[in-house]
Amino acid sequence: MRVQIFNIMGQLVRTLVNASQSAGRYDVLWDGRDMSNQPVPSGTYLCMLEAGSYRTFIKMTMAK
């Protein structure tokens, strides 16, 4: 399973999960920080969830 956050330009902001997981339900929290542990600015972000051949994107808004 892989969960990644991208900015609206398609640039990778942070990888939250990149590991093999057994089937089941999981909670993943993003603290609003990038790979350098810096807070991201307000704006639109995309969360990509990938599991096997399944991939979906969720549009999110960071408002401060």
N, C-alpha and C positions, 0 to 999 in steps of 0.2 A: 504494500500500500504506500502511496506517496501523496502527501498533501503539501502544496506549495502556494505561496502568495506572490502575485505579480502586480506591478503597477499598470496603469492604463496604457502605457507605451509597450507593454509586453515584457518588461525587464523583470527578472527574478528579484524579489525583495527578500524572501526567506523561505527555507524549506523547514516545515514543521515536523513531518514524518517521512522517513524513507527506509522502510523496513518490511520484512515479511510478517504478515499477520494472519492468524487463523480467522476463519469466518466468525462474524459477530458484530456487535455494536461497539463503537468507540467514540469517545469525546475528545476533541482536539481544541485547545484554546490558543489563541494568538494574542500576545500582549501588546501588539501594535508597534513592535520594534523590528528593525531590519537585521541582516546578518552581522552587522557591526554592533548590535545591541543599542542602536540609536533609534529614538522615536521617529516614526514616519509622519510626514505632514498630512493634514486633512486632504481628502480626495477619494477617488474611486479606485478600488482594488479588485482583483479577481483571485478567487481561491480555486485552485485546481485539485480535484480529488481523482486519483487514478488507482484502480484496483484491477489487476489482470488486464483484460481487454476493455474494461469500462473506464470511461473518462468523462467528467462533467466539470463545468465551471460555475461558480456562484459569484455574482456581483455583490460587492460590499462597499459601504461608504464609511470612511473614517472621519468622524466629526469631533473636533476638539473645542 
